[in-house]
Every structure is written in structure tokens, then in C-alpha cells.
């Protein structure tokens, strides 16, 4: 017999994330990939808010679709050149703090 779980009993993604941050390995990987993930979220939000496919977004910013897909997948940290290109094409600002522990996108919302 299958037990049904009420939706109200499920944890949100934020709750799971907060719980998992206690694990040192999870926290280290999260911190290591945080900058790329933050940029990926900003790119994906802009693209979906404007109803653009990855290909159309790529044309707008002068990138091929596979590059857009890699940005959205946070496969690598975008270079300053890429951030400047995105900023110029989209009219958005990226404020980045850089220190010995890495780069962090400042929340400007």
C-alpha cells in the first residue's frame, strides 16, 4: 500500500538547502559554485521574463545557444568580458565583490 504525503508536509527547496548547508562538503561545493549559479539565475530570469529562447537570447547578447546553455547550467564561472557583454546588451548591472575566497555577485534587487 502506498502512503500519500500531503503537499503541506513537503519541505521546500530552500528548507532542504538550509538543512544541507550544515554538511561541510555540501557547504564547500555550494560556496565554490555560488558565483556561477548566481549569474545563471540572473540570465535565466532575464531570458524567461522576456520570453526568449536560448537561441534568441544568444543573438541578443552575441553568443551561440550552447554558450547560453552552459551559462544557465552554471558549468563555469563567466569571465569579466562575458559579464560586460551581458550588461551592455541587456542593460543590467552586475556588481561583483572579489576577495581571497572568490567572487560573489552582490544582490542589487
Buried (B, 14 or more C-beta within 10 A) or exposed (E): EEEEEEEEEEEEEEEEEEEEEEEEEEEEEBEEBBBBBBBBEBBBEBBEEEEBEBBEBBBBBEBEBEBBBBBBEBEEBBEEEBBEBBEEBBEBEBEEEEEEEEBBBEEEE
